[in-house]
Amino acid sequence: MKAVPMIHVPDVRATAAWYGELGFTLVRTNECEGAMDWALLSSGETDVMFNEGGRASEASRREIDLYVYTTGVDDLHSRLRARVDVVEAPHDTFYGMREFIIRDPNRFWITFGEPIKP
């Protein structure tokens, strides 16, 4: 069994393009009258779907956060930090992960984490 989040956003095409800049691959889309209303993106073992009909938010947190397990957290942060809204710089957590947190264009948090090496 595998769960894949579907996130409702105001502009599926723009959101898919932004996630593409992070390294996600556009797998499949649906278009209706020239407007992209659904997209599936993938990165490694991570899939995420975006569907039309959501709203951007000014809230400090949204209803859902994405947690992406990766390697090279510090290098990834260095590559992205000038192009994204960084919520928290790389840091070690009490639960043994090295993480940093950014916001996507719709204000959802994305945490990138990797286990701390002993």
DSSP file (Angstrom, degrees, kcal/mol; ACC not computed):
  #  RESIDUE AA STRUCTURE BP1 BP2  ACC     N-H-->O    O-->H-N    N-H-->O    O-->H-N    TCO  KAPPA ALPHA  PHI   PSI    X-CA   Y-CA   Z-CA
    1    1 A M              0   0    0      0, 0.0     2,-0.3     0, 0.0     0, 0.0   0.000 360.0 360.0 360.0 145.2    0.0    0.0    0.0
    2    2 A K        -     0   0    0      2,-0.0     2,-0.4     0, 0.0     0, 0.0  -0.986 360.0-146.5-145.4 131.6    1.2    3.5   -0.7
    3    3 A A        -     0   0    0     -2,-0.3    44,-0.2    44,-0.0     0, 0.0  -0.843  12.3-170.1 -99.5 135.4   -0.4    6.9    0.0
    4    4 A V        -     0   0    0     -2,-0.4    44,-0.2    42,-0.1     2,-0.1  -0.983  21.6-128.6-124.9 118.5    0.1    9.8   -2.4
    5    5 A P        -     0   0    0      0, 0.0    44,-3.0     0, 0.0     2,-0.5  -0.372  13.1-156.2 -67.7 143.4   -1.1   13.2   -1.3
    6    6 A M  E     -a   49   0A   0     42,-0.2     2,-0.5    -2,-0.1    44,-0.2  -0.983  13.3-165.8-117.3 118.3   -3.4   15.2   -3.5
    7    7 A I  E     -a   50   0A   0     42,-3.0    44,-2.2    -2,-0.5     2,-0.5  -0.897  14.7-136.9-111.0 128.8   -3.1   18.9   -2.8
    8    8 A H  E     +a   51   0A   0     -2,-0.5    47,-0.4    42,-0.2    44,-0.2  -0.734  32.7 171.6 -86.9 125.8   -5.6   21.4   -4.1
    9    9 A V  E     -a   52   0A   0     42,-2.7    45,-1.4    -2,-0.5    44,-0.7  -0.881  41.8-122.5-132.7 159.7   -3.9   24.6   -5.5
   10   10 A P  S    S+     0   0    0      0, 0.0     2,-0.4     0, 0.0    43,-0.1   0.801 104.3  28.9 -75.2 -27.5   -5.1   27.6   -7.4
   11   11 A D     >  -     0   0    0      1,-0.1     4,-2.3    40,-0.1     5,-0.2  -0.832  61.6-178.6-138.6  96.4   -2.7   27.1  -10.4
   12   12 A V  H  > S+     0   0    0     24,-0.5     4,-2.9    -2,-0.4     5,-0.2   0.908  84.4  52.2 -63.1 -44.1   -1.7   23.5  -11.1
   13   13 A R  H  > S+     0   0    0     23,-0.5     4,-2.2     1,-0.2    -1,-0.2   0.932 112.6  44.1 -60.4 -47.6    0.6   24.5  -14.0
   14   14 A A  H  > S+     0   0    0      2,-0.2     4,-2.2     1,-0.2    -1,-0.2   0.893 114.7  49.7 -65.4 -39.7    2.6   27.0  -12.0
   15   15 A T  H  X S+     0   0    0     -4,-2.3     4,-2.5     2,-0.2     5,-0.2   0.926 110.7  49.3 -65.1 -44.4    2.8   24.7   -9.0
   16   16 A A  H  X S+     0   0    0     -4,-2.9     4,-1.9     1,-0.2    -2,-0.2   0.895 111.0  50.5 -61.8 -40.2    4.0   21.8  -11.2
   17   17 A A  H  X S+     0   0    0     -4,-2.2     4,-1.5    -5,-0.2    -1,-0.2   0.909 109.8  50.4 -64.2 -41.6    6.7   24.0  -12.7
   18   18 A W  H  X S+     0   0    0     -4,-2.2     4,-0.8     1,-0.2     3,-0.3   0.930 111.2  47.3 -63.2 -45.9    7.9   25.2   -9.3
   19   19 A Y  H  X>S+     0   0    0     -4,-2.5     5,-2.2     1,-0.2     4,-0.6   0.832 106.3  59.9 -65.7 -31.0    8.2   21.6   -8.1
   20   20 A G  H ><5S+     0   0    0     -4,-1.9     3,-1.0     1,-0.2    -1,-0.2   0.873  99.5  56.5 -60.7 -37.3   10.0   20.8  -11.3
   21   21 A E  H 3<5S+     0   0    0     -4,-1.5    -1,-0.2    -3,-0.3    -2,-0.2   0.763 102.8  55.6 -65.7 -24.6   12.6   23.3  -10.3
   22   22 A L  H 3<5S-     0   0    0     -4,-0.8    -1,-0.2    -3,-0.5    -2,-0.2   0.621 131.4 -92.8 -80.7 -13.2   13.1   21.4   -7.1
   23   23 A G  T <<5S+     0   0    0     -3,-1.0    -3,-0.2    -4,-0.6     2,-0.2   0.429  79.5 138.7 114.8   1.2   13.9   18.2   -9.0
   24   24 A F      < -     0   0    0     -5,-2.2     2,-0.4    -6,-0.1    -1,-0.4  -0.520  46.8-133.3 -75.5 148.3   10.4   16.6   -9.3
   25   25 A T  E     -B   42   0A   0     17,-3.5    17,-2.1    -2,-0.2     2,-0.6  -0.876  13.9-123.5-104.9 132.6    9.5   15.0  -12.6
   26   26 A L  E     +B   41   0A   0     -2,-0.4    15,-0.2    15,-0.2     3,-0.1  -0.658  34.9 173.3 -74.4 116.7    6.2   15.7  -14.3
   27   27 A V  E     -     0   0A   0     13,-2.8     2,-0.3    -2,-0.6    -1,-0.2   0.869  58.8  -9.5 -94.1 -46.0    4.7   12.2  -14.8
   28   28 A R  E     -B   40   0A   0     12,-1.4    12,-2.8     2,-0.0    -1,-0.4  -0.993  58.5-173.8-156.5 149.6    1.2   12.9  -16.0
   29   29 A T  E     -B   39   0A   0     -2,-0.3     2,-0.4    10,-0.2    10,-0.2  -0.913  15.2-143.6-138.7 167.3   -1.3   15.8  -16.4
   30   30 A N  E     -B   38   0A   0      8,-2.1     7,-2.1    -2,-0.3     8,-1.1  -0.998  17.5-168.6-130.8 135.4   -4.8   16.4  -17.4
   31   31 A E  E     -B   36   0A   0     -2,-0.4     2,-0.4     5,-0.3     5,-0.2  -0.972   7.6-169.2-125.5 141.5   -5.9   19.5  -19.3
   32   32 A C  E >  S-B   35   0A   0      3,-2.6     3,-1.7    -2,-0.4    -2,-0.0  -0.978  78.9 -18.2-130.0 117.2   -9.3   20.9  -19.9
   33   33 A E  T 3  S-     0   0    0     -2,-0.4    -1,-0.1     1,-0.3     3,-0.1   0.876 129.4 -50.8  53.6  41.5   -9.7   23.6  -22.5
   34   34 A G  T 3  S+     0   0    0      1,-0.2     2,-0.5     0, 0.0    -1,-0.3   0.362 115.3 112.7  83.5  -5.2   -6.0   24.5  -22.3
   35   35 A A  E <   -B   32   0A   0     -3,-1.7    -3,-2.6   -23,-0.0     2,-0.6  -0.883  67.3-131.2-103.9 128.3   -5.9   24.7  -18.5
   36   36 A M  E     +B   31   0A   0     -2,-0.5   -24,-0.5    -5,-0.2   -23,-0.5  -0.657  31.7 170.6 -74.6 118.4   -3.9   22.1  -16.5
   37   37 A D  E     +     0   0A   0     -7,-2.1    15,-2.2    -2,-0.6     2,-0.3   0.458  62.0  23.5-111.2  -2.5   -6.3   21.0  -13.8
   38   38 A W  E     +BC  30  51A   0     -8,-1.1    -8,-2.1    13,-0.2     2,-0.3  -0.963  60.4 178.3-159.4 144.3   -4.4   18.0  -12.4
   39   39 A A  E     -BC  29  50A   0     11,-2.2    11,-2.6    -2,-0.3     2,-0.5  -0.993  16.4-152.8-149.7 145.1   -0.7   16.8  -12.3
   40   40 A L  E     -BC  28  49A   0    -12,-2.8   -13,-2.8    -2,-0.3   -12,-1.4  -0.984  20.4-176.5-115.5 126.2    1.2   13.9  -10.9
   41   41 A L  E     -BC  26  48A   0      7,-2.8     7,-2.2    -2,-0.5     2,-0.3  -0.886   3.6-165.3-122.1 155.5    4.9   14.6  -10.0
   42   42 A S  E     +BC  25  47A   0    -17,-2.1   -17,-3.5    -2,-0.3     2,-0.3  -0.989  16.0 177.9-142.1 146.6    7.5   12.2   -8.8
   43   43 A S  E >  S- C   0  46A   0      3,-2.7     3,-2.5    -2,-0.3     2,-0.3  -0.864  71.3 -48.9-147.1 112.8   11.0   12.4   -7.2
   44   44 A G  T 3  S-     0   0    0     -2,-0.3    26,-0.1     1,-0.3    -1,-0.0  -0.458 125.8 -18.7  60.3-123.5   12.6    9.1   -6.2
   45   45 A E  T 3  S+     0   0    0     -2,-0.3     2,-0.5    -3,-0.1    -1,-0.3   0.341 118.1 101.9 -94.2   5.7   10.0    7.2   -4.3
   46   46 A T  E <   + C   0  43A   0     -3,-2.5    -3,-2.7    23,-0.1     2,-0.4  -0.806  46.3 179.8 -98.4 125.9    7.9   10.3   -3.6
   47   47 A D  E     + C   0  42A   0     -2,-0.5     2,-0.3    -5,-0.2    -5,-0.2  -0.928   1.2 178.4-118.4 148.2    4.8   11.1   -5.6
   48   48 A V  E     - C   0  41A   0     -7,-2.2    -7,-2.8    -2,-0.4     2,-0.4  -0.986  12.5-152.8-147.1 140.8    2.5   14.1   -5.1
   49   49 A M  E     -aC   6  40A   0    -44,-3.0   -42,-3.0    -2,-0.3     2,-0.4  -0.890   4.2-158.8-113.9 145.9   -0.6   15.1   -7.0
   50   50 A F  E     -aC   7  39A   0    -11,-2.6   -11,-2.2    -2,-0.4     2,-0.3  -0.980  10.2-174.7-123.1 137.4   -1.9   18.6   -7.5
   51   51 A N  E     -aC   8  38A   0    -44,-2.2   -42,-2.7    -2,-0.4     3,-0.5  -0.947  27.5-106.0-130.7 148.9   -5.5   19.4   -8.4
   52   52 A E  E    S+a    9   0A   0    -15,-2.2   -41,-0.1    -2,-0.3   -15,-0.1  -0.235  87.5  63.6 -68.8 162.1   -7.3   22.7   -9.2
   53   53 A G  S    S+     0   0    0    -44,-0.7    -1,-0.2     1,-0.3   -45,-0.1   0.399  70.6 116.7 108.7  -1.5   -9.6   24.4   -6.8
   54   54 A G        -     0   0    0    -45,-1.4     2,-0.4    -3,-0.5    -1,-0.3  -0.310  52.1-132.4 -90.3 178.9   -7.3   25.3   -3.9
   55   55 A R        -     0   0    0    -47,-0.4     2,-0.1   -46,-0.1   -47,-0.0  -0.963  15.0-119.5-129.3 147.3   -6.3   28.7   -2.5
   56   56 A A        -     0   0    0     -2,-0.4     2,-0.3   -47,-0.1    51,-0.1  -0.395  37.0-149.9 -72.0 165.0   -3.0   30.2   -1.5
   57   57 A S        -     0   0    0     49,-0.5     5,-0.0     2,-0.1    -1,-0.0  -0.983  29.2-153.8-142.7 149.3   -2.8   31.2    2.2
   58   58 A E        +     0   0    0     -2,-0.3    -1,-0.1     3,-0.1    49,-0.1   0.351  62.2 120.9 -98.8   2.0   -1.1   33.7    4.4
   59   59 A A  S    S-     0   0    0      1,-0.1    -2,-0.1     2,-0.1     3,-0.1  -0.282  74.9-121.4 -63.5 151.9   -1.4   31.4    7.4
   60   60 A S  S    S+     0   0    0      1,-0.1     2,-0.3     2,-0.0    -1,-0.1   0.833  97.5  18.7 -66.3 -29.9    1.9   30.4    9.0
   61   61 A R  S    S-     0   0    0     47,-0.0    -1,-0.1    48,-0.0     2,-0.1  -0.976  75.5-140.3-137.3 153.7    1.1   26.8    8.4
   62   62 A R        -     0   0    0     -2,-0.3    45,-0.1     2,-0.3    46,-0.0  -0.371  37.6 -92.9-101.4-176.3   -1.3   25.0    6.1
   63   63 A E  S    S+     0   0    0     -2,-0.1     2,-0.3     1,-0.1    45,-0.0   0.653 108.8  31.8 -73.7 -15.8   -3.5   22.0    6.6
   64   64 A I        -     0   0    0      2,-0.0    45,-0.5    45,-0.0     2,-0.3  -0.997  63.1-163.2-143.3 143.2   -0.8   19.6    5.2
   65   65 A D        -     0   0    0     -2,-0.3     2,-0.4    43,-0.1    45,-0.2  -0.923  17.9-135.2-118.8 150.6    3.0   19.6    5.2
   66   66 A L  E     -d  110   0B   0     43,-2.5    45,-3.0    -2,-0.3     2,-0.5  -0.909  12.5-161.7-104.2 136.1    5.1   17.4    2.9
   67   67 A Y  E     -d  111   0B   0     -2,-0.4     2,-0.6    43,-0.2    45,-0.2  -0.977   7.9-167.5-117.2 118.3    8.1   15.6    4.4
   68   68 A V  E     -d  112   0B   0     43,-3.5    45,-2.4    -2,-0.5     2,-0.4  -0.924  11.8-146.9-113.0 114.9   10.6   14.5    1.8
   69   69 A Y  E     +d  113   0B   0     -2,-0.6     2,-0.3    43,-0.2    45,-0.2  -0.655  39.4 144.7 -76.2 131.6   13.3   12.0    2.8
   70   70 A T        -     0   0    0     43,-2.6     2,-0.3    -2,-0.4     3,-0.2  -0.842  43.6-113.2-150.5-176.7   16.5   12.7    0.9
   71   71 A T  S    S+     0   0    0     -2,-0.3     5,-0.1     1,-0.2    43,-0.0  -0.911  88.4  35.6-124.2 157.5   20.3   12.7    1.1
   72   72 A G     >  +     0   0    0     -2,-0.3     4,-2.7     3,-0.1     5,-0.2   0.914  62.2 170.3  69.9  43.8   22.6   15.7    1.1
   73   73 A V  H  > S+     0   0    0      1,-0.2     4,-2.7     2,-0.2     5,-0.2   0.898  75.0  49.4 -55.2 -45.8   20.3   18.1    3.0
   74   74 A D  H  > S+     0   0    0      1,-0.2     4,-2.2     2,-0.2    -1,-0.2   0.910 112.8  46.6 -64.3 -41.7   23.0   20.8    3.4
   75   75 A D  H  > S+     0   0    0      2,-0.2     4,-2.0     1,-0.2    -1,-0.2   0.909 112.4  50.5 -65.3 -41.9   23.9   20.7   -0.3
   76   76 A L  H  X S+     0   0    0     -4,-2.7     4,-1.9     1,-0.2    -2,-0.2   0.921 110.1  50.1 -62.3 -44.0   20.3   20.8   -1.3
   77   77 A H  H  X S+     0   0    0     -4,-2.7     4,-2.8    -5,-0.2    -1,-0.2   0.918 108.7  52.8 -59.4 -43.7   19.6   23.8    1.0
   78   78 A S  H  < S+     0   0    0     -4,-2.2     4,-0.3     1,-0.2    -1,-0.2   0.883 111.5  46.4 -60.0 -38.7   22.7   25.6   -0.5
   79   79 A R  H  < S+     0   0    0     -4,-2.0    -1,-0.2     1,-0.2    -2,-0.2   0.825 122.9  33.6 -72.1 -32.1   21.3   25.1   -4.1
   80   80 A L  H >X S+     0   0    0     -4,-1.9     3,-2.6    -5,-0.2     4,-0.9   0.754  89.8  89.2 -96.8 -26.5   17.7   26.2   -3.2
   81   81 A R  T 3< S+     0   0    0     -4,-2.8     5,-0.3     1,-0.3     3,-0.2   0.732  88.7  50.1 -55.9 -31.1   18.0   28.9   -0.6
   82   82 A A  T 34 S+     0   0    0     -4,-0.3    -1,-0.3     1,-0.2    -2,-0.1   0.661 116.4  42.9 -78.7 -14.4   18.3   31.8   -3.0
   83   83 A R  T <4 S+     0   0    0     -3,-2.6     2,-0.3    -4,-0.1    -2,-0.2   0.486 110.8  52.0-109.9  -5.2   15.2   30.7   -4.9
   84   84 A V  S  < S-     0   0    0     -4,-0.9     2,-0.9    -3,-0.2    20,-0.1  -0.821  85.3-101.0-131.1 166.7   12.7   29.6   -2.2
   85   85 A D  E     -E  103   0B   0     18,-0.7    18,-2.0    -2,-0.3     2,-0.5  -0.808  41.3-152.0 -87.7 104.3   11.1   30.9    1.0
   86   86 A V  E     +E  102   0B   0     -2,-0.9    16,-0.3    -5,-0.3     3,-0.2  -0.693  20.3 179.0 -84.5 123.8   13.2   29.2    3.7
   87   87 A V  E    S+     0   0B   0     14,-2.6     2,-0.4    -2,-0.5    15,-0.2   0.873  76.1   8.5 -86.9 -46.2   11.2   28.7    6.9
   88   88 A E  E    S-E  101   0B   0     13,-1.7    13,-2.2     3,-0.0    -1,-0.4  -0.994  74.7-133.3-139.5 131.0   14.0   27.0    8.8
   89   89 A A  E     -     0   0B   0     -2,-0.4    10,-0.1    11,-0.2    12,-0.0  -0.226  56.7 -59.2 -70.1 168.2   17.7   26.6    7.8
   90   90 A P  E    S+     0   0B   0      0, 0.0     2,-0.3     0, 0.0    10,-0.2  -0.232  72.4 158.2 -54.0 135.7   19.4   23.1    8.2
   91   91 A H  E     -E   99   0B   0      8,-2.2     8,-2.7    -3,-0.1     2,-0.4  -0.980  41.5-109.7-155.4 158.4   19.3   21.9   11.7
   92   92 A D  E     -E   98   0B   0     -2,-0.3     6,-0.2     6,-0.2     2,-0.2  -0.775  33.6-146.3 -94.0 139.2   19.5   18.7   13.7
   93   93 A T    >   -     0   0    0      4,-2.7     3,-1.4    -2,-0.4    23,-0.1  -0.616  23.8-116.0-103.2 163.4   16.4   17.4   15.4
   94   94 A F  T 3  S+     0   0    0      1,-0.3    -1,-0.1    -2,-0.2    -2,-0.0   0.689 113.9  61.8 -68.2 -17.7   15.9   15.6   18.7
   95   95 A Y  T 3  S-     0   0    0      2,-0.1    -1,-0.3    20,-0.0    -3,-0.0   0.185 123.7 -97.6 -98.8  17.6   14.6   12.6   16.7
   96   96 A G  S <  S+     0   0    0     -3,-1.4    20,-2.6     1,-0.3     2,-0.3   0.704  81.2 122.7  85.9  21.5   17.8   12.1   14.8
   97   97 A M  E     - F   0 115B   0     18,-0.3    -4,-2.7    16,-0.0     2,-0.5  -0.891  53.3-142.4-117.1 148.3   17.1   13.9   11.5
   98   98 A R  E     +EF  92 114B   0     16,-3.3    16,-2.0    -2,-0.3     2,-0.3  -0.952  42.6 166.2-101.9 123.4   19.0   16.7    9.7
   99   99 A E  E     -EF  91 113B   0     -8,-2.7    -8,-2.2    -2,-0.5     2,-0.3  -0.899  32.0-169.5-138.3 159.2   16.3   18.9    8.2
  100  100 A F  E     - F   0 112B   0     12,-1.6    12,-2.6    -2,-0.3     2,-0.4  -0.965  18.5-144.5-143.4 156.9   15.4   22.2    6.5
  101  101 A I  E     +EF  88 111B   0    -13,-2.2   -14,-2.6    -2,-0.3   -13,-1.7  -0.962  18.3 172.9-126.6 134.8   12.0   23.6    5.8
  102  102 A I  E     -EF  86 110B   0      8,-2.4     8,-2.7    -2,-0.4     2,-0.4  -0.808  26.2-122.8-126.9 171.5   10.8   25.7    2.8
  103  103 A R  E     -EF  85 109B   0    -18,-2.0   -18,-0.7    -2,-0.3     6,-0.2  -0.929  18.7-138.9-113.5 143.4    7.4   27.0    1.6
  104  104 A D    >   -     0   0    0      4,-2.4     3,-2.2    -2,-0.4   -89,-0.1  -0.370  42.3 -88.1 -86.5 177.7    6.0   26.3   -1.9
  105  105 A P  T 3  S+     0   0    0      0, 0.0    -1,-0.1     0, 0.0   -90,-0.0   0.710 131.0  53.4 -62.7 -18.5    4.2   29.1   -3.8
  106  106 A N  T 3  S-     0   0    0    -50,-0.1   -49,-0.5     2,-0.1   -51,-0.1   0.340 121.5-108.3 -96.5   4.9    0.9   28.1   -2.2
  107  107 A R    <   +     0   0    0     -3,-2.2     2,-0.3     1,-0.3   -45,-0.2   0.595  69.5 145.4  78.5  16.5    2.5   28.4    1.3
  108  108 A F        -     0   0    0    -47,-0.1    -4,-2.4     1,-0.1     2,-0.3  -0.630  50.4-118.6 -78.3 142.8    2.6   24.7    2.1
  109  109 A W  E     - F   0 103B   0    -45,-0.5   -43,-2.5    -2,-0.3     2,-0.4  -0.618  24.6-166.9 -80.2 139.7    5.7   23.6    4.1
  110  110 A I  E     -dF  66 102B   0     -8,-2.7    -8,-2.4    -2,-0.3     2,-0.5  -0.986   4.4-163.4-124.7 119.0    8.1   21.1    2.6
  111  111 A T  E     -dF  67 101B   0    -45,-3.0   -43,-3.5    -2,-0.4     2,-0.5  -0.898   2.6-160.0-102.6 128.4   10.6   19.6    5.0
  112  112 A F  E     +dF  68 100B   0    -12,-2.6   -12,-1.6    -2,-0.5     2,-0.3  -0.935  23.3 172.6-104.3 127.0   13.6   17.9    3.5
  113  113 A G  E     +dF  69  99B   0    -45,-2.4   -43,-2.6    -2,-0.5   -14,-0.2  -0.973  20.8 179.1-140.2 150.9   15.2   15.4    6.0
  114  114 A E  E     - F   0  98B   0    -16,-2.0   -16,-3.3    -2,-0.3   -43,-0.1  -0.987  42.0 -92.9-143.2 149.5   17.9   12.8    6.2
  115  115 A P  E     - F   0  97B   0      0, 0.0     2,-0.3     0, 0.0   -18,-0.3  -0.326  43.8-111.9 -60.9 141.4   19.1   10.7    9.2
  116  116 A I        -     0   0    0    -20,-2.6   -24,-0.0   -23,-0.1   -19,-0.0  -0.595  32.0-123.5 -73.1 132.0   22.0   12.1   11.1
  117  117 A K              0   0    0     -2,-0.3    -1,-0.1     1,-0.1   -21,-0.0  -0.637 360.0 360.0 -79.9 131.1   25.1   10.0   10.6
  118  118 A P              0   0    0      0, 0.0    -1,-0.1     0, 0.0    -2,-0.0   0.506 360.0 360.0 -67.5 360.0   26.5    8.7   13.9
